[in-house]
Amino acid sequence: MLKGLHLFSGGLDSILSYKILQESNFRADAVFFETPFFSSEKPIEYGKKNNINVRIINIFPEYISVLKSPKYGYGKNLNPCIDCKALMINKACEIAKREGYDFVSTGEVLGQRPMSQTKGGLVKQEKLLLNKDMVFRVLSYDSNPHNERMKSIKRVNITGRERTIQIKMAEERNINEYQTPSGGCLLTYKEYSYKAKTLLMKNLIEERYFYMIKSGRFLEFEKGAAVIGRDEKDNEKLLSLRKNEKGFQIQTGKGPVALIIGDISEEEIFSFKESLLNYSKNSKNEKDYICSI
């Protein structure tokens, strides 16, 4: 029995392609590559709902290099979709070769995504792949010219953005729990992309910083930035991520938590405290703030 490492997102295409591999008497092990930009929460949730055990692997160190300078650029915001998918496939192939897998599979559908899954996008992706002969796109027959070992699989060839065929195939297999097709990558969102790009430009690239900027208002300075919690949940999250960052909060402990990422000048700190005061309902005096929290 051939065994493969299957790139899994928790969406309909990834679940359906996984089930098709099983029906064709292949062993498929699901894997999800995690960064601060796409969480493993939903893949794990929908994996469990469909009896799929999902292996989670953090790829932030490799991903940040791609994010800084993707060969095929970005989408509408800071999303390097073509380079991103190629990185994941290459990483999966690396693991597959090391652990004795025969192939790497995906649920990509030709024509479904406007950047990475167009014909041209897949051609560009292929140029970045290091082991093309290991890759099998279960739902796109026309985009599988390399992998001869997969001939025994039930052939499927879906194209376009409509999901009518996938939904019908899912119903036939009693698959009714899957993630919606809306983008799960934060880099496709304008507000988050601005924050992430600011950190990149200032070379503030510790992984936890990209988690911090999810949890509050964001202020940019010449050599640094600040994140200000919007509510108690934000405050708790920021403090859980904090190491040695300067922190500010009302002395009573009832106001927003603010953390400094990188360096800011004394002049900028004064300006920052004024901004922080504006977000507080409890005080209008700068003396009510401390930096050791």
Residue pairs with C-beta under 8 A, 6 or more apart in sequence:
1 25
1 26
1 27
2 26
2 27
2 102
2 103
2 149
2 150
3 26
3 27
3 28
3 29
3 100
3 101
3 102
4 21
4 26
4 27
4 28
4 29
4 96
4 101
4 102
4 103
4 104
4 105
4 136
5 28
5 29
5 31
5 92
5 95
5 96
5 99
5 101
5 103
5 104
5 105
6 14
6 17
6 18
6 21
6 28
6 29
6 30
6 31
6 104
6 105
6 106
7 14
7 31
7 32
7 33
7 88
7 89
7 92
7 104
7 105
7 106
7 107
8 14
8 15
8 18
8 30
8 31
8 32
8 43
8 47
8 52
8 54
9 32
9 42
9 43
9 107
9 179
9 184
10 32
10 42
10 43
10 44
10 45
10 46
10 47
10 54
10 178
10 179
11 46
11 107
11 178
11 179
11 180
11 181
12 163
12 166
12 167
12 170
12 175
12 178
12 179
12 181
13 107
13 108
13 109
13 112
13 139
13 166
14 30
14 106
14 107
15 46
15 50
15 52
15 107
15 170
15 175
15 178
16 107
16 139
16 166
16 169
16 170
16 173
16 175
17 105
17 106
17 107
17 138
17 139
18 28
18 30
18 50
18 52
18 107
19 50
19 173
19 175
20 138
20 139
20 153
20 154
20 156
21 27
21 28
21 105
21 138
21 153
22 28
23 154
24 152
24 153
24 154
25 152
26 153
28 105
29 53
29 55
29 101
30 43
30 47
30 52
30 53
30 54
30 55
31 54
31 55
31 56
31 57
31 92
31 95
32 40
32 43
32 44
32 54
32 55
32 56
32 57
33 57
33 58
33 59
33 88
33 91
33 92
34 40
34 56
34 57
34 58
34 59
34 60
35 58
35 59
35 60
35 63
35 207
35 210
36 60
36 186
36 207
36 210
36 211
36 214
37 63
37 185
37 186
37 187
37 196
37 210
38 184
38 185
38 186
39 184
40 54
40 56
42 179
42 184
43 54
43 56
43 179
44 54
44 56
46 52
46 177
46 178
46 179
47 53
47 54
49 177
50 175
50 177
50 178
57 91
57 95
59 87
59 88
59 91
60 207
62 87
62 91
63 84
63 87
64 205
64 207
66 80
66 83
66 84
66 87
67 78
67 80
67 187
67 196
67 200
68 200
70 80
70 82
70 83
70 84
71 82
71 83
71 128
72 80
72 82
72 83
72 124
73 80
74 80
75 81
75 114
75 115
75 188
76 188
77 187
77 188
77 189
77 190
77 193
78 187
78 193
78 196
78 197
79 115
79 185
79 187
79 188
79 193
80 187
81 113
81 115
81 116
81 121
82 115
82 116
82 121
82 124
82 125
82 128
83 128
84 116
84 185
85 106
85 108
85 116
85 125
86 125
86 128
86 129
87 128
89 104
89 106
89 125
89 129
89 135
90 128
90 129
90 130
90 131
92 104
93 104
93 129
93 130
93 131
93 134
93 135
95 101
96 102
96 103
96 104
96 134
97 131
97 134
102 134
102 149
103 134
103 135
103 136
103 147
103 149
103 150
104 131
104 134
104 135
104 136
105 135
105 136
105 137
105 138
106 135
106 136
106 137
106 138
107 137
107 138
107 139
108 116
108 117
108 122
108 137
108 139
108 140
108 143
109 117
109 139
109 140
109 158
109 159
109 160
109 166
110 117
110 118
110 119
110 122
110 140
110 142
110 143
110 158
110 159
110 160
111 117
111 118
111 119
111 159
111 160
111 161
112 160
112 161
113 121
115 121
116 122
116 125
122 143
126 132
129 135
132 146
133 146
133 147
133 148
134 147
135 144
135 146
135 147
136 144
136 147
136 150
136 153
137 143
137 144
138 153
138 156
139 156
139 157
139 158
139 166
140 156
140 157
140 158
140 159
141 155
141 156
141 157
142 157
142 159
144 150
158 165
158 166
163 181
170 176
170 178
183 189
186 192
186 193
186 196
186 214
187 193
187 196
192 213
192 214
194 218
195 213
195 218
195 225
196 210
196 213
198 218
198 220
198 225
199 205
199 209
199 210
199 213
199 225
199 261
202 223
202 224
202 225
202 262
204 224
204 225
204 261
204 262
208 241
208 243
209 261
211 237
211 241
212 227
212 237
212 238
212 241
212 259
212 261
213 225
213 227
214 237
215 227
215 229
215 233
215 234
215 237
215 238
215 241
216 227
216 228
216 229
216 230
216 234
216 238
216 256
216 258
217 227
217 228
217 230
217 279
218 225
218 226
218 227
218 228
219 225
219 226
219 227
219 228
219 272
219 275
221 262
221 264
221 265
221 268
221 272
222 264
222 265
222 268
223 262
223 263
223 264
224 260
224 261
224 262
224 263
224 264
224 268
225 260
225 261
225 262
226 258
226 259
226 260
226 261
226 264
226 272
227 238
227 258
227 259
227 261
228 256
228 257
228 258
228 275
228 276
228 279
229 235
229 237
229 238
229 256
229 257
229 258
230 256
234 256
234 257
235 249
235 256
235 257
238 257
238 259
239 247
239 257
239 293
242 259
245 259
245 260
245 261
246 259
246 260
246 291
247 257
247 258
247 259
247 260
247 291
247 292
247 293
248 257
248 258
248 259
248 260
248 272
248 273
248 276
248 289
248 290
248 291
248 293
249 255
249 256
249 257
249 258
249 289
249 290
249 293
250 280
250 282
250 283
250 288
250 289
251 288
251 289
251 290
252 282
252 283
252 288
253 293
254 282
255 276
255 279
255 280
255 281
255 282
255 283
256 276
256 279
256 280
257 293
258 272
258 276
260 272
264 272
273 286
273 289
274 286
276 289
277 283
277 284
277 285
277 286
277 289
282 288
283 289
